[in-house]
Amino acid sequence: MKKGSKLQVALLCLVPFIMVLGNSMLIPVLPQIKKAVGINQFQVGLLITAFSVPAGLTIPFAGILSDQIGRRKVMAPALVLYGLGGIVAGISSMAMRSPFWGILAGRIVQGIGAGGTYQLAMAIVGDTFKSRERVFALGLLEASNGLGKVVSPVLGTAFALVTWFFPFFAYGFLAIPTGIALFLFVKEKAEFKKQAFSDYLTAVKHIFRQKAPGLLSSFNAGMVALFSLFGILSLYSDILEKRFGIFGLKKGLIMAGPVFIMAALSFLLGIILPKIKNKGLKAFISGGLVLIAAAQGLFIFARGMWVTFLALCLLGTGVGLVMTPVNTLVTGSCSTKRRGIITCLYGSLRFFGVAIGPPLYGLSERFGTVPVVSLAGAVSVLALILSVTLINQKKILTSEENQKARVASGADTPLKAESVLKSPSRRPLIFRRKLR
């Protein structure tokens, strides 16, 4: 990887790191916010929902726009908007007597900005690098995402030592300079031109007609992996306090273990997969889902502290095995002109998986751990069956050479096609016509 490319990848790695702080950094501070603002537990939950729902809804639109005008022109302003939302929430906390609605508005703005971040970073990597370097860079992105999950509770607690609303300002301090740096220093190799929406929609439909079973199964594997990880972690957080009496920094460090394993494996696969020429992506995904299902089975019956921790580490290992191979399949499934929307559709499912997991696993408080985690484990088993049955690596991945050679209305349309006619001199005459 060239020196200039390393700088670009380093800047792009900041995007998932900052994006994942959106909820994770705020969660350990929520009790202080609740007390300072004078709100109930339902309103506390709305501070998370107000970020997650707008982000999930915005992601596909950000992808469509990025396919029209370019990734950088969407992602850099989105990061600035994300940071400004945090500043709005922080100023509301300082200036308003009853700041709840001001904080809520700031969180909505943050969520809209977050919708145009991580998935577009994946798309830029897909546009910029070929197969081997692409997988390595995607592994770095996923590792940065995991690192953000590891350190965010510690950062949130540390920032809150200044004052309970300082984490809101921290979003602005981190995101706005990063957005400006991305706009100035990240260069895109691909050229983006406005596409007729009907042609664009037809092209996306064509991709799914050709690859829907395997591509959707890949989407589902990534979503289920994150759904399981964050659902179990939210439940584990409660268990550490109630069953084992572990609180504060010690609790945060214990919970960081499984996520660190996930991030480390994502990074290692980013190194290993290029060396083996991306062979066995399906095997890694299937093996990861087996470990996820097994970890949930172990979690159900675990009673001791270390056996429970082992179940979480097994889960982190499974998620780490799934994420980088799935990212590779998704970004390699289409041409540059469609990559924005495809990665963002996948991103929406990832986001909703993270958002839905904790409340669904939280039902164990009412219905019991065994039935709830068993049902969630069955979802992992179903994802495993779909992956083994439907994922076809050769069919999903489209080489750059094949993309350039394909011609069809609505397909991943190349810029030119060739018609060959025989001339009287027996030398072929080649006519090139531009296609929409």
Sequence and secondary structure as in RCSB ss.txt:
>XXXX:A:sequence
MKKGSKLQVALLCLVPFIMVLGNSMLIPVLPQIKKAVGINQFQVGLLITAFSVPAGLTIPFAGILSDQIGRRKVM
APALVLYGLGGIVAGISSMAMRSPFWGILAGRIVQGIGAGGTYQLAMAIVGDTFKSRERVFALGLLEASNGLGKV
VSPVLGTAFALVTWFFPFFAYGFLAIPTGIALFLFVKEKAEFKKQAFSDYLTAVKHIFRQKAPGLLSSFNAGMVA
LFSLFGILSLYSDILEKRFGIFGLKKGLIMAGPVFIMAALSFLLGIILPKIKNKGLKAFISGGLVLIAAAQGLFI
FARGMWVTFLALCLLGTGVGLVMTPVNTLVTGSCSTKRRGIITCLYGSLRFFGVAIGPPLYGLSERFGTVPVVSL
AGAVSVLALILSVTLINQKKILTSEENQKARVASGADTPLKAESVLKSPSRRPLIFRRKLR
>XXXX:A:secstr
  HHHHHHHHHHHHHHHHHHHHHHTTGGGHHHHHHHHT  HHHHHHHHHHHHHHHHHHHHHHHHHHHHH SHHHH
HHHHHHHHHHHHHHHHHHHH SSTHHHHHHHHHHHHHHHTTSHHHHHHHHHHHS HHHHHHHHHHHHHHHHHHHH
HHHHHHHHHHTT TTHHHHHHHHHHHHHHHHHHHH    S      HHHHHHHHHHHHHHHHHHHHHHHHHHHHH
HHHHHHHHHHHHHHHHHTT   HHHHHHHHHHHHHHHHHHHHHHHHHHHHTTTTTHHHHHHHHHHHHHHHHHHHH
H  SHHHHHHHHHHHHHHHHHHHHHHHHHHHTSS HHHHHHHHHHHHHHHHHHHHHHHHHHTTHHHH HHHHHHH
HHHHHHHHHHHHHHH  HHHH   HHHHHH   TTSS  SEEEEEEE TTS EEEEEEE  
